[in-house]
Amino acid sequence: MNIINITHTEAFNNITKLLARFALAALFILTGLSKVEFYYATAQYMATMGVPGVLLPLVIALEVIGGAMVVLGLLTHLTALAFAIFSIVSALLFHFDLAEQTQFLMFYKNIAIAGGFLALAASGAGKYSLDQLLLKDRS
């Protein structure tokens, strides 16, 4: 069996898009819920990094609601683009101390996540999505 032939099938593309959506969204849903649990500590941390804590509800909403939208494949092009921008901005604001190894790794983790979301924004959610069901998005 030729692996190249398998990876060019519609079924493979749709299943990998579904798995990618789950993998990318899981991180944000879990961290969004964690921000709810540790709300005041998170707001304080944001403030120490120069980001107003009053933005925290918007961050939580993006992570939890936006993450659910990615899992469901709802408005995927737009939501994935928003997450790509969010990941890059977060990298720049919170992890730009590239001389420190942990921050260096966290910075490039965010950049890699942004790359995954950009690929999803470009390719769409696939067949197993609300975009396909409601919007007839054939991507």
Secondary structure, DSSP 8 states (H G I E B T S, - for coil): --HHHHHTSHHHHHHHHHHHHHHHHHHHHHHHHHHHHTHHHHHHHHHHTT--GGGHHHHHHIIIIIHHHHHHTSSHHHHHHHHHHHHHHHHHHHS--TTSHHHHHHHHHHHHHHHHHHHHHHH---SSSHIIIII----
